[in-house]
Amino acid sequence: MFKWIIGGVLLFLTSENIHRNPYLHPFYVSVTEINYNANERLIEISCKIFTDDLEKVLTQFSRHKIDLSKAANKEENERAIKEYIQKNLQIVIDGSPVVLQFVGTENESEATWVYFQVPNISNVKRIDITNSLLYDTFQSEINLIHVMVGGKRQSVKLSLPETKASFTFY
């Protein structure tokens, strides 16, 4: 039942008209997916953020206008994205903080996917996450987090003032 509710909410939130219709109250949501790839001994992280929201927060963060649609600014934009997300998304694996290695970005309709990885992870029993993405700009931001380890999926929804979540896998 919970999966159907979350799926319905995500479908509604990602519809193309949600940010274009001035009569609808805007929703601010990001989705962070964390997957442990045991074969590669790798944590794979992907963040899906509405592009206009990401541009706004990055403009405030970097103190200059960010336009993610301009290919000429790709290197500068990706540097700003990397720094912002590394500041606002921290992950601890089995008690040890890890460094998120930037992989790249991908634009999809009205959203931007941002990819990170953490190599050399031999086993995962517990993941602690601090996620404050977009909180500094949007007070009504909702951060959905999905974690997959060993074929088991756990999810949580964070909204201000909540920034922390823990996931245990045995």
OpenMM code with the backbone's topology and positions (N, CA, C; nanometers):
from openmm import Vec3, app, unit

residues = "MET PHE LYS TRP ILE ILE GLY GLY VAL LEU LEU PHE LEU THR SER GLU ASN ILE HIS ARG ASN PRO TYR LEU HIS PRO PHE TYR VAL SER VAL THR GLU ILE ASN TYR ASN ALA ASN GLU ARG LEU ILE GLU ILE SER CYS LYS ILE PHE THR ASP ASP LEU GLU LYS VAL LEU THR GLN PHE SER ARG HIS LYS ILE ASP LEU SER LYS ALA ALA ASN LYS GLU GLU ASN GLU ARG ALA ILE LYS GLU TYR ILE GLN LYS ASN LEU GLN ILE VAL ILE ASP GLY SER PRO VAL VAL LEU GLN PHE VAL GLY THR GLU ASN GLU SER GLU ALA THR TRP VAL TYR PHE GLN VAL PRO ASN ILE SER ASN VAL LYS ARG ILE ASP ILE THR ASN SER LEU LEU TYR ASP THR PHE GLN SER GLU ILE ASN LEU ILE HIS VAL MET VAL GLY GLY LYS ARG GLN SER VAL LYS LEU SER LEU PRO GLU THR LYS ALA SER PHE THR PHE TYR".split()
positions = [
    Vec3(0.0830, -0.1192, 0.0000),
    Vec3(0.0000, 0.0000, 0.0000),
    Vec3(0.0873, 0.1255, 0.0000),
    Vec3(0.1894, 0.1281, 0.0859),
    Vec3(0.2795, 0.2434, 0.0961),
    Vec3(0.3464, 0.2716, -0.0378),
    Vec3(0.3873, 0.1643, -0.1089),
    Vec3(0.4528, 0.1819, -0.2391),
    Vec3(0.3592, 0.2488, -0.3391),
    Vec3(0.2308, 0.2140, -0.3355),
    Vec3(0.1347, 0.2730, -0.4277),
    Vec3(0.1155, 0.4212, -0.3976),
    Vec3(0.1114, 0.4556, -0.2703),
    Vec3(0.0948, 0.5962, -0.2327),
    Vec3(0.2154, 0.6768, -0.2779),
    Vec3(0.3361, 0.6279, -0.2459),
    Vec3(0.4590, 0.6979, -0.2860),
    Vec3(0.4662, 0.7071, -0.4385),
    Vec3(0.4334, 0.5981, -0.5072),
    Vec3(0.4360, 0.5989, -0.6532),
    Vec3(0.3398, 0.7015, -0.7108),
    Vec3(0.2206, 0.7097, -0.6547),
    Vec3(0.1231, 0.8083, -0.7007),
    Vec3(0.1691, 0.9509, -0.6766),
    Vec3(0.2250, 0.9750, -0.5595),
    Vec3(0.2769, 1.1082, -0.5279),
    Vec3(0.3903, 1.1442, -0.6230),
    Vec3(0.4839, 1.0513, -0.6456),
    Vec3(0.5958, 1.0790, -0.7362),
    Vec3(0.5477, 1.1036, -0.8786),
    Vec3(0.4497, 1.0265, -0.9244),
    Vec3(0.3957, 1.0465, -1.0586),
    Vec3(0.3354, 1.1859, -1.0705),
    Vec3(0.2584, 1.2251, -0.9703),
    Vec3(0.1983, 1.3575, -0.9713),
    Vec3(0.3049, 1.4661, -0.9668),
    Vec3(0.4029, 1.4504, -0.8805),
    Vec3(0.5059, 1.5527, -0.8638),
    Vec3(0.5945, 1.5670, -0.9859),
    Vec3(0.6131, 1.4592, -1.0605),
    Vec3(0.7012, 1.4670, -1.1764),
    Vec3(0.6260, 1.4967, -1.3058),
    Vec3(0.4952, 1.5215, -1.2960),
    Vec3(0.4224, 1.5560, -1.4180),
    Vec3(0.4754, 1.6887, -1.4715),
    Vec3(0.4697, 1.7044, -1.6028),
    Vec3(0.5290, 1.8221, -1.6666),
    Vec3(0.4598, 1.9517, -1.6281),
    Vec3(0.3343, 1.9468, -1.5882),
    Vec3(0.2601, 2.0694, -1.5636),
    Vec3(0.2761, 2.1249, -1.4229),
    Vec3(0.3335, 2.0519, -1.3326),
    Vec3(0.3361, 2.0945, -1.1926),
    Vec3(0.4109, 2.2265, -1.1737),
    Vec3(0.5190, 2.2485, -1.2469),
    Vec3(0.5945, 2.3727, -1.2314),
    Vec3(0.5477, 2.4823, -1.3278),
    Vec3(0.4620, 2.4491, -1.4227),
    Vec3(0.4168, 2.5468, -1.5221),
    Vec3(0.2839, 2.6094, -1.4860),
    Vec3(0.2027, 2.5427, -1.4077),
    Vec3(0.0701, 2.5912, -1.3766),
    Vec3(0.0762, 2.6874, -1.2582),
    Vec3(0.0488, 2.8159, -1.2803),
    Vec3(0.0615, 2.9134, -1.1724),
    Vec3(-0.0452, 2.8986, -1.0648),
    Vec3(-0.1507, 2.8190, -1.0898),
    Vec3(-0.2573, 2.8036, -0.9930),
    Vec3(-0.2318, 2.6907, -0.8940),
    Vec3(-0.1349, 2.6063, -0.9239),
    Vec3(-0.1013, 2.4974, -0.8334),
    Vec3(0.0043, 2.5429, -0.7344),
    Vec3(-0.0096, 2.4991, -0.6108),
    Vec3(0.0952, 2.5268, -0.5127),
    Vec3(0.2179, 2.4458, -0.5512),
    Vec3(0.3338, 2.5102, -0.5607),
    Vec3(0.4528, 2.4356, -0.6039),
    Vec3(0.4963, 2.3334, -0.4994),
    Vec3(0.5432, 2.2206, -0.5489),
    Vec3(0.6006, 2.1184, -0.4636),
    Vec3(0.7507, 2.1212, -0.4829),
    Vec3(0.8231, 2.1071, -0.3752),
    Vec3(0.9687, 2.1018, -0.3815),
    Vec3(1.0100, 1.9655, -0.3299),
    Vec3(1.0594, 1.8830, -0.4196),
    Vec3(1.0931, 1.7462, -0.3820),
    Vec3(1.2190, 1.7031, -0.4557),
    Vec3(1.3004, 1.6276, -0.3857),
    Vec3(1.4140, 1.5611, -0.4494),
    Vec3(1.4076, 1.4145, -0.4108),
    Vec3(1.4658, 1.3317, -0.4947),
    Vec3(1.4716, 1.1887, -0.4672),
    Vec3(1.6180, 1.1474, -0.4709),
    Vec3(1.6632, 1.0847, -0.3631),
    Vec3(1.7993, 1.0316, -0.3564),
    Vec3(1.7898, 0.8803, -0.3477),
    Vec3(1.8561, 0.8131, -0.4403),
    Vec3(1.8589, 0.6670, -0.4420),
    Vec3(2.0008, 0.6213, -0.4133),
    Vec3(2.0127, 0.5288, -0.3197),
    Vec3(2.1429, 0.4743, -0.2821),
    Vec3(2.1353, 0.3238, -0.2993),
    Vec3(2.2260, 0.2699, -0.3798),
    Vec3(2.2261, 0.1275, -0.4097),
    Vec3(2.3639, 0.0693, -0.3803),
    Vec3(2.3651, -0.0398, -0.3035),
    Vec3(2.4919, -0.1090, -0.2802),
    Vec3(2.5075, -0.2168, -0.3856),
    Vec3(2.6091, -0.2024, -0.4701),
    Vec3(2.6411, -0.2989, -0.5744),
    Vec3(2.7504, -0.3902, -0.5190),
    Vec3(2.7106, -0.5054, -0.4649),
    Vec3(2.8056, -0.5960, -0.3994),
    Vec3(2.9082, -0.6520, -0.4977),
    Vec3(2.8674, -0.6797, -0.6208),
    Vec3(2.9611, -0.7342, -0.7197),
    Vec3(3.0757, -0.6382, -0.7491),
    Vec3(3.0444, -0.5093, -0.7551),
    Vec3(3.1459, -0.4075, -0.7839),
    Vec3(3.2055, -0.3479, -0.6558),
    Vec3(3.1511, -0.3887, -0.5395),
    Vec3(3.1917, -0.3315, -0.4094),
    Vec3(3.1825, -0.1789, -0.4133),
    Vec3(3.0632, -0.1325, -0.4495),
    Vec3(3.0443, 0.0080, -0.4818),
    Vec3(2.9087, 0.0564, -0.4315),
    Vec3(2.9072, 0.1750, -0.3724),
    Vec3(2.7817, 0.2422, -0.3408),
    Vec3(2.7526, 0.3366, -0.4574),
    Vec3(2.6345, 0.3224, -0.5164),
    Vec3(2.5925, 0.4076, -0.6277),
    Vec3(2.4854, 0.5035, -0.5759),
    Vec3(2.5045, 0.6317, -0.5992),
    Vec3(2.4137, 0.7334, -0.5481),
    Vec3(2.3619, 0.8154, -0.6648),
    Vec3(2.2315, 0.8331, -0.6703),
    Vec3(2.1731, 0.9204, -0.7718),
    Vec3(2.0721, 1.0122, -0.7045),
    Vec3(2.0767, 1.1383, -0.7416),
    Vec3(1.9847, 1.2389, -0.6892),
    Vec3(1.9062, 1.2975, -0.8055),
    Vec3(1.7741, 1.2967, -0.7933),
    Vec3(1.6879, 1.3563, -0.8953),
    Vec3(1.6264, 1.4827, -0.8360),
    Vec3(1.6555, 1.5958, -0.9026),
    Vec3(1.6117, 1.7258, -0.8521),
    Vec3(1.5511, 1.8038, -0.9686),
    Vec3(1.4380, 1.8704, -0.9448),
    Vec3(1.3824, 1.9556, -1.0491),
    Vec3(1.4876, 2.0581, -1.0896),
    Vec3(1.5091, 2.0721, -1.2193),
    Vec3(1.6172, 2.1561, -1.2708),
    Vec3(1.6025, 2.3013, -1.2284),
    Vec3(1.4811, 2.3569, -1.2338),
    Vec3(1.4657, 2.4973, -1.1948),
    Vec3(1.4956, 2.5185, -1.0471),
    Vec3(1.4599, 2.4222, -0.9632),
    Vec3(1.4927, 2.4311, -0.8203),
    Vec3(1.6432, 2.4217, -0.7993),
    Vec3(1.7074, 2.3312, -0.8719),
    Vec3(1.8522, 2.3148, -0.8600),
    Vec3(1.9241, 2.4413, -0.9058),
    Vec3(1.8789, 2.5010, -1.0159),
    Vec3(1.9405, 2.6253, -1.0626),
    Vec3(1.9282, 2.7361, -0.9582),
    Vec3(1.8123, 2.7450, -0.8964),
    Vec3(1.7912, 2.8501, -0.7956),
    Vec3(1.8830, 2.8307, -0.6754),
    Vec3(1.8901, 2.7083, -0.6239),
    Vec3(1.9735, 2.6838, -0.5062),
    Vec3(2.1216, 2.6993, -0.5400),
    Vec3(2.1621, 2.6576, -0.6590),
    Vec3(2.3025, 2.6719, -0.6993),
    Vec3(2.3400, 2.8182, -0.7215),
    Vec3(2.2469, 2.8973, -0.7726),
    Vec3(2.2722, 3.0404, -0.7902),
    Vec3(2.2973, 3.1060, -0.6550),
    Vec3(2.2178, 3.0698, -0.5540),
    Vec3(2.2400, 3.1236, -0.4193),
    Vec3(2.3700, 3.0710, -0.3602),
    Vec3(2.3967, 2.9436, -0.3801),
    Vec3(2.5156, 2.8795, -0.3233),
    Vec3(2.6442, 2.9360, -0.3831),
    Vec3(2.6465, 2.9529, -0.5136),
    Vec3(2.7692, 2.9964, -0.5812),
    Vec3(2.7779, 3.1483, -0.5973),
    Vec3(2.6684, 3.2162, -0.5665),
    Vec3(2.6617, 3.3626, -0.5743),
    Vec3(2.6771, 3.4169, -0.7166),
    Vec3(2.6436, 3.3356, -0.8152),
    Vec3(2.6321, 3.3847, -0.9524),
    Vec3(2.5303, 3.2984, -1.0270),
    Vec3(2.4722, 3.3546, -1.1306),
    Vec3(2.3644, 3.2887, -1.2046),
    Vec3(2.4099, 3.1554, -1.2624),
    Vec3(2.3320, 3.0523, -1.2350),
    Vec3(2.3573, 2.9183, -1.2888),
    Vec3(2.2448, 2.8847, -1.3862),
    Vec3(2.2826, 2.8474, -1.5080),
    Vec3(2.1875, 2.8039, -1.6100),
    Vec3(2.2346, 2.6677, -1.6596),
    Vec3(2.1672, 2.5629, -1.6154),
    Vec3(2.2103, 2.4270, -1.6474),
    Vec3(2.1853, 2.3888, -1.7926),
    Vec3(2.1110, 2.4703, -1.8658),
    Vec3(2.0832, 2.4372, -2.0058),
    Vec3(2.1966, 2.4786, -2.0993),
    Vec3(2.2904, 2.5579, -2.0520),
    Vec3(2.3998, 2.6059, -2.1372),
    Vec3(2.5174, 2.5091, -2.1335),
    Vec3(2.5404, 2.4445, -2.2466),
    Vec3(2.6494, 2.3464, -2.2566),
    Vec3(2.7858, 2.4109, -2.2353),
    Vec3(2.7990, 2.5377, -2.2688),
    Vec3(2.9276, 2.6066, -2.2537),
    Vec3(2.9700, 2.6171, -2.1075),
    Vec3(2.8737, 2.6115, -2.0167),
    Vec3(2.9023, 2.6241, -1.8733),
    Vec3(2.9048, 2.4894, -1.8021),
    Vec3(2.9067, 2.3799, -1.8765),
    Vec3(2.8921, 2.2471, -1.8164),
    Vec3(2.9946, 2.2203, -1.7067),
    Vec3(3.1212, 2.2496, -1.7293),
    Vec3(3.2245, 2.2212, -1.6296),
    Vec3(3.2024, 2.3036, -1.5025),
    Vec3(3.1745, 2.4313, -1.5186),
    Vec3(3.1489, 2.5189, -1.4036),
    Vec3(3.0223, 2.4756, -1.3294),
    Vec3(2.9174, 2.4423, -1.4054),
    Vec3(2.7922, 2.3976, -1.3446),
    Vec3(2.8119, 2.2689, -1.2658),
    Vec3(2.8832, 2.1734, -1.3244),
    Vec3(2.9052, 2.0462, -1.2553),
    Vec3(2.9902, 2.0642, -1.1300),
    Vec3(3.0838, 2.1569, -1.1332),
    Vec3(3.1637, 2.1846, -1.0137),
    Vec3(3.0734, 2.2391, -0.9017),
    Vec3(2.9824, 2.3309, -0.9371),
    Vec3(2.8896, 2.3867, -0.8386),
    Vec3(2.7957, 2.2791, -0.7846),
    Vec3(2.7452, 2.1937, -0.8726),
    Vec3(2.6569, 2.0843, -0.8304),
    Vec3(2.7304, 1.9918, -0.7344),
    Vec3(2.8502, 1.9513, -0.7715),
    Vec3(2.9306, 1.8606, -0.6886),
    Vec3(2.9531, 1.9198, -0.5498),
    Vec3(2.9976, 2.0447, -0.5443),
    Vec3(3.0261, 2.1081, -0.4154),
    Vec3(2.9000, 2.1222, -0.3312),
    Vec3(2.7902, 2.1627, -0.3930),
    Vec3(2.6657, 2.1804, -0.3188),
    Vec3(2.6159, 2.0480, -0.2609),
    Vec3(2.6132, 1.9453, -0.3429),
    Vec3(2.5608, 1.8172, -0.2948),
    Vec3(2.6542, 1.7555, -0.1921),
    Vec3(2.7846, 1.7631, -0.2124),
    Vec3(2.8768, 1.7087, -0.1123),
    Vec3(2.8627, 1.7810, 0.0212),
    Vec3(2.8249, 1.9078, 0.0188),
    Vec3(2.8044, 1.9832, 0.1432),
    Vec3(2.6732, 1.9424, 0.2115),
    Vec3(2.5725, 1.9080, 0.1334),
    Vec3(2.4385, 1.8857, 0.1873),
    Vec3(2.3923, 1.7404, 0.1904),
    Vec3(2.4777, 1.6486, 0.1488),
    Vec3(2.4453, 1.5062, 0.1538),
    Vec3(2.5668, 1.4317, 0.2067),
    Vec3(2.5567, 1.3863, 0.3300),
    Vec3(2.6657, 1.3093, 0.3896),
    Vec3(2.6169, 1.1675, 0.4174),
    Vec3(2.7069, 1.0726, 0.3934),
    Vec3(2.6742, 0.9316, 0.4124),
    Vec3(2.7800, 0.8676, 0.5003),
    Vec3(2.7325, 0.7884, 0.5956),
    Vec3(2.8202, 0.7131, 0.6851),
    Vec3(2.7848, 0.5659, 0.6677),
    Vec3(2.8855, 0.4847, 0.6345),
    Vec3(2.8656, 0.3410, 0.6151),
    Vec3(2.9274, 0.2679, 0.7334),
    Vec3(2.8459, 0.1946, 0.8068),
    Vec3(2.8924, 0.1163, 0.9220),
    Vec3(2.9829, 0.1984, 1.0137),
    Vec3(2.9412, 0.3226, 1.0406),
    Vec3(3.0139, 0.4082, 1.1336),
    Vec3(3.1263, 0.4898, 1.0743),
    Vec3(3.1584, 0.4709, 0.9471),
    Vec3(3.2685, 0.5444, 0.8838),
    Vec3(3.2148, 0.6405, 0.7777),
    Vec3(3.2435, 0.7716, 0.7922),
    Vec3(3.2027, 0.8665, 0.6881),
    Vec3(3.2723, 0.8335, 0.5565),
    Vec3(3.2015, 0.8522, 0.4464),
    Vec3(3.2586, 0.8243, 0.3145),
    Vec3(3.2579, 0.9514, 0.2305),
    Vec3(3.3486, 0.9556, 0.1333),
    Vec3(3.3579, 1.0682, 0.0405),
    Vec3(3.2828, 1.0319, -0.0869),
    Vec3(3.1905, 1.1179, -0.1260),
    Vec3(3.1145, 1.0953, -0.2483),
    Vec3(3.1980, 1.1385, -0.3677),
    Vec3(3.2239, 1.0453, -0.4582),
    Vec3(3.2990, 1.0757, -0.5801),
    Vec3(3.1999, 1.1101, -0.6909),
    Vec3(3.2152, 1.2291, -0.7444),
    Vec3(3.1257, 1.2775, -0.8487),
    Vec3(3.1452, 1.1969, -0.9768),
    Vec3(3.0338, 1.1519, -1.0357),
    Vec3(3.0370, 1.0757, -1.1606),
    Vec3(2.9893, 1.1618, -1.2776),
    Vec3(2.8809, 1.2370, -1.2574),
    Vec3(2.8304, 1.3209, -1.3655),
    Vec3(2.6852, 1.3582, -1.3452),
    Vec3(2.6286, 1.4231, -1.4477),
    Vec3(2.4890, 1.4652, -1.4445),
    Vec3(2.4198, 1.4230, -1.5734),
    Vec3(2.2883, 1.4238, -1.5668),
    Vec3(2.2070, 1.3892, -1.6834),
    Vec3(2.0762, 1.4672, -1.6739),
    Vec3(2.0378, 1.5347, -1.7810),
    Vec3(1.9123, 1.6090, -1.7821),
    Vec3(1.8017, 1.5220, -1.8383),
    Vec3(1.6861, 1.5277, -1.7721),
    Vec3(1.5698, 1.4480, -1.8115),
    Vec3(1.4464, 1.5364, -1.8001),
    Vec3(1.3951, 1.5802, -1.9111),
    Vec3(1.2769, 1.6653, -1.9136),
    Vec3(1.2976, 1.7843, -1.8196),
    Vec3(1.2263, 1.7892, -1.7084),
    Vec3(1.2368, 1.9019, -1.6156),
    Vec3(1.3200, 1.8694, -1.4927),
    Vec3(1.3904, 1.7581, -1.4946),
    Vec3(1.4702, 1.7181, -1.3786),
    Vec3(1.6154, 1.6962, -1.4193),
    Vec3(1.7016, 1.7068, -1.3206),
    Vec3(1.8435, 1.6781, -1.3392),
    Vec3(1.8800, 1.5628, -1.2477),
    Vec3(1.9450, 1.4619, -1.3040),
    Vec3(1.9998, 1.3514, -1.2262),
    Vec3(2.1463, 1.3827, -1.1984),
    Vec3(2.1889, 1.3622, -1.0750),
    Vec3(2.3282, 1.3818, -1.0361),
    Vec3(2.3768, 1.2495, -0.9790),
    Vec3(2.4934, 1.2039, -1.0263),
    Vec3(2.5436, 1.0717, -0.9890),
    Vec3(2.6754, 1.0816, -0.9125),
    Vec3(2.6834, 1.0019, -0.8060),
    Vec3(2.8048, 0.9870, -0.7264),
    Vec3(2.8287, 0.8386, -0.7047),
    Vec3(2.9472, 0.8056, -0.6579),
    Vec3(2.9772, 0.6683, -0.6186),
    Vec3(3.0743, 0.6702, -0.5018),
    Vec3(3.0766, 0.5586, -0.4307),
    Vec3(3.1739, 0.5365, -0.3235),
    Vec3(3.2322, 0.3977, -0.3477),
    Vec3(3.3590, 0.3898, -0.3889),
    Vec3(3.4202, 0.2594, -0.4183),
    Vec3(3.4746, 0.1917, -0.2925),
    Vec3(3.5140, 0.0657, -0.3100),
    Vec3(3.5827, -0.0128, -0.2063),
    Vec3(3.4999, -0.0330, -0.0801),
    Vec3(3.3734, -0.0664, -0.0984),
    Vec3(3.2849, -0.0962, 0.0144),
    Vec3(3.2587, -0.2466, 0.0117),
    Vec3(3.3155, -0.3174, 0.1087),
    Vec3(3.3073, -0.4636, 0.1048),
    Vec3(3.1778, -0.5192, 0.1630),
    Vec3(3.1135, -0.4445, 0.2512),
    Vec3(2.9919, -0.4937, 0.3138),
    Vec3(2.9152, -0.3741, 0.3695),
    Vec3(2.7840, -0.3855, 0.3763),
    Vec3(2.7026, -0.2776, 0.4318),
    Vec3(2.6005, -0.3371, 0.5270),
    Vec3(2.6066, -0.2928, 0.6515),
    Vec3(2.5060, -0.3327, 0.7500),
    Vec3(2.4213, -0.2141, 0.7933),
    Vec3(2.4833, -0.0949, 0.7928),
    Vec3(2.4117, 0.0246, 0.8365),
    Vec3(2.4560, 0.1439, 0.7510),
    Vec3(2.3566, 0.2231, 0.7117),
    Vec3(2.3829, 0.3470, 0.6388),
    Vec3(2.3127, 0.4605, 0.7130),
    Vec3(2.3904, 0.5613, 0.7505),
    Vec3(2.3366, 0.6821, 0.8126),
    Vec3(2.3512, 0.7954, 0.7119),
    Vec3(2.2445, 0.8704, 0.6939),
    Vec3(2.2428, 0.9753, 0.5928),
    Vec3(2.2006, 1.1069, 0.6564),
    Vec3(2.2705, 1.2124, 0.6192),
    Vec3(2.2277, 1.3489, 0.6491),
    Vec3(2.2002, 1.4149, 0.5148),
    Vec3(2.0755, 1.4546, 0.4946),
    Vec3(2.0335, 1.5114, 0.3666),
    Vec3(1.9602, 1.6426, 0.3928),
    Vec3(2.0240, 1.7533, 0.3574),
    Vec3(1.9609, 1.8851, 0.3703),
    Vec3(1.9507, 1.9537, 0.2337),
    Vec3(1.9457, 1.8738, 0.1276),
    Vec3(1.9372, 1.9295, -0.0080),
    Vec3(1.8169, 2.0226, -0.0214),
    Vec3(1.8421, 2.1410, -0.0710),
    Vec3(1.7424, 2.2434, -0.1020),
    Vec3(1.6751, 2.3056, 0.0200),
    Vec3(1.7050, 2.2601, 0.1407),
    Vec3(1.6435, 2.3169, 0.2606),
    Vec3(1.6781, 2.4646, 0.2764),
    Vec3(1.7971, 2.5046, 0.2337),
    Vec3(1.8394, 2.6427, 0.2516),
    Vec3(1.7628, 2.7398, 0.1620),
    Vec3(1.6927, 2.6894, 0.0625),
    Vec3(1.6177, 2.7750, -0.0293),
    Vec3(1.4673, 2.7523, -0.0203),
    Vec3(1.4253, 2.6282, -0.0006),
    Vec3(1.2832, 2.5946, -0.0007),
    Vec3(1.2438, 2.5344, 0.1343),
    Vec3(1.1687, 2.6099, 0.2128),
    Vec3(1.1283, 2.5648, 0.3458),
    Vec3(1.0352, 2.4437, 0.3407),
    Vec3(0.9637, 2.4257, 0.2301),
    Vec3(0.8701, 2.3131, 0.2196),
    Vec3(0.9297, 2.1946, 0.1434),
    Vec3(1.0617, 2.1937, 0.1265),
    Vec3(1.1309, 2.0853, 0.0551),
    Vec3(1.1044, 1.9499, 0.1205),
    Vec3(1.0810, 1.8502, 0.0377),
    Vec3(1.0686, 1.7109, 0.0817),
    Vec3(1.1806, 1.6329, 0.0149),
    Vec3(1.2575, 1.5614, 0.0940),
    Vec3(1.3654, 1.4777, 0.0415),
    Vec3(1.3283, 1.3317, 0.0630),
    Vec3(1.3029, 1.2624, -0.0460),
    Vec3(1.2748, 1.1193, -0.0405),
    Vec3(1.4061, 1.0448, -0.0581),
    Vec3(1.4287, 0.9452, 0.0255),
    Vec3(1.5517, 0.8658, 0.0187),
    Vec3(1.5131, 0.7194, 0.0079),
    Vec3(1.5692, 0.6520, -0.0926),
    Vec3(1.5496, 0.5088, -0.1118),
    Vec3(1.6865, 0.4422, -0.1043),
    Vec3(1.6974, 0.3386, -0.0224),
    Vec3(1.8242, 0.2668, -0.0066),
    Vec3(1.8003, 0.1200, -0.0388),
    Vec3(1.8884, 0.0632, -0.1229),
    Vec3(1.8779, -0.0774, -0.1622),
    Vec3(2.0091, -0.1472, -0.1289),
    Vec3(1.9995, -0.2484, -0.0428),
    Vec3(2.1160, -0.3294, -0.0050),
    Vec3(2.0725, -0.4752, -0.0052),
    Vec3(2.1458, -0.5588, -0.0774),
    Vec3(2.1165, -0.7017, -0.0790),
    Vec3(1.9756, -0.7348, -0.1229),
    Vec3(1.9221, -0.6583, -0.2163),
    Vec3(1.7870, -0.6834, -0.2651),
    Vec3(1.6773, -0.6322, -0.1738),
    Vec3(1.7133, -0.5709, -0.0614),
    Vec3(1.6149, -0.5161, 0.0322),
    Vec3(1.6125, -0.3648, 0.0188),
    Vec3(1.4914, -0.3120, 0.0044),
    Vec3(1.4743, -0.1675, -0.0151),
    Vec3(1.4070, -0.1059, 0.1069),
    Vec3(1.4626, 0.0074, 0.1507),
    Vec3(1.4031, 0.0852, 0.2585),
    Vec3(1.3935, 0.2297, 0.2112),
    Vec3(1.2897, 0.3000, 0.2563),
    Vec3(1.2683, 0.4379, 0.2132),
    Vec3(1.2281, 0.5243, 0.3310),
    Vec3(1.2536, 0.6540, 0.3157),
    Vec3(1.2133, 0.7505, 0.4175),
    Vec3(1.1851, 0.8841, 0.3496),
    Vec3(1.0980, 0.9616, 0.4109),
    Vec3(1.0679, 1.0970, 0.3643),
    Vec3(1.1156, 1.1943, 0.4712),
    Vec3(1.1998, 1.2908, 0.4312),
    Vec3(1.2489, 1.3929, 0.5232),
    Vec3(1.1945, 1.5293, 0.4820),
    Vec3(1.1549, 1.6084, 0.5806),
    Vec3(1.1185, 1.7480, 0.5570),
    Vec3(1.1658, 1.8276, 0.6779),
    Vec3(1.1874, 1.9572, 0.6560),
    Vec3(1.2393, 2.0408, 0.7642),
    Vec3(1.1590, 2.0207, 0.8911),
    Vec3(1.2229, 2.0064, 1.0041),
    Vec3(1.3659, 2.0195, 1.0318),
    Vec3(1.4438, 1.8871, 1.0228),
    Vec3(1.3796, 1.7817, 0.9741),
    Vec3(1.4456, 1.6504, 0.9693),
    Vec3(1.5523, 1.6467, 0.8601),
    Vec3(1.6720, 1.6029, 0.8972),
    Vec3(1.7806, 1.5902, 0.7994),
    Vec3(1.8477, 1.4537, 0.8059),
    Vec3(1.8176, 1.3752, 0.9085),
    Vec3(1.8914, 1.2503, 0.9294),
    Vec3(1.8009, 1.1284, 0.9177),
    Vec3(1.8593, 1.0221, 0.8606),
    Vec3(1.7894, 0.8942, 0.8507),
    Vec3(1.8919, 0.7826, 0.8632),
    Vec3(1.8501, 0.6716, 0.9211),
    Vec3(1.9371, 0.5543, 0.9360),
    Vec3(1.8668, 0.4326, 0.8792),
    Vec3(1.9459, 0.3481, 0.8158),
    Vec3(1.8951, 0.2259, 0.7546),
    Vec3(1.9830, 0.1108, 0.8001),
    Vec3(1.9208, 0.0030, 0.8470),
    Vec3(1.9949, -0.1130, 0.8951),
    Vec3(1.9586, -0.2338, 0.8100),
    Vec3(2.0621, -0.3075, 0.7686),
    Vec3(2.0448, -0.4271, 0.6858),
    Vec3(2.1239, -0.5412, 0.7482),
    Vec3(2.0581, -0.6546, 0.7712),
    Vec3(2.1272, -0.7720, 0.8264),
    Vec3(2.1058, -0.8906, 0.7368),
] * unit.nanometer
topology = app.Topology()
chain = topology.addChain("A")
for resn in residues:
    res = topology.addResidue(resn, chain)
    for name in ("N", "CA", "C"):
        topology.addAtom(name, app.Element.getBySymbol(name[0]), res)
